Amino acid sequence: MPTWTLHQGDALTILPALTDPVDAVICDPPYNSGGRTTTERTTRTARQKYLSNDGRTHAAGLGDFTGENRDQRSYTAWLALNLAHCYRLTRPGGAALVFTDWRQLPATTDALQAAGYTWRGIAVWHKPIARPQPGRPKQDCEFIVWGSHGAMTPGNNPVYLPGHFTGSQPRGSNRHHITQKPLDVMQQLVRIVPPGGTILDPFTGSGTTGAAALLEGRHFIGCEQSARYADVARTRLTEAAA
């Protein structure tokens, strides 16, 4: 029976105290993206950055979250610190998969390598309902920077994951977080860990990665700074483990 543990608090405080090894780290850190000026970077909330006017109305009940006002240099350093703690906990051969957008793609690849992981590639998350933009290509993709703790050994029954994932952000009662990822996409990603393995997510949010792990027969360890979202995640994890 898959199990889960969720720690409520700052990952940089929690991760150093963890000792149990994990088979993969799969996470969606706050991107700190889109601040073209100091004013935009330091005054806009996550809701203002990631929700359009229509989106704010549709997702009126969703909680905001902090940690979205770093410039790119401090974001790279902050992410590298978190991933370095994750690297210590990752078993040799284990993977790290980190979501990012096009603006923070270079920073994320730097942070992954600074933490100790071997950078092995970039997968694409395609969002089919993204809005078209007049006179320019539609920004309908985010990215998954991935690497490993040393050499990877596929074993006798290897998994074959695609490099391109398609899925729309949940809507209505299924949406629990401003930047929530599709459950079916996350269920595919957690299969990089064999059944019975353990996945760590230091930025749990509303618990989608954890729910996917439990539904796919993997154990889950998470950290979430927001007390509100930690409560949401506990509810979803309890339901997924039932």
Secondary structure, DSSP 8 states (H G I E B T S, - for coil): ---EEEEES-HHHHGGG--S-EEEEEE---------SHHHHHH--HHHHH--HHHHHHTTT----S-----HHHHHHHHHHHHHHHHHHEEEEEEEEEEE-TTTHHHHHHHHHHTT-EEEEEEEEE-TT---BTTB----EEEEEEEESS-----SS-----SEEE-----GGG--STT---HHHHHHHGGGS-TT-EEEESS-TTSHHHHHHHHTT-EEEEEES-HHHHHHHHHHHHHHH-
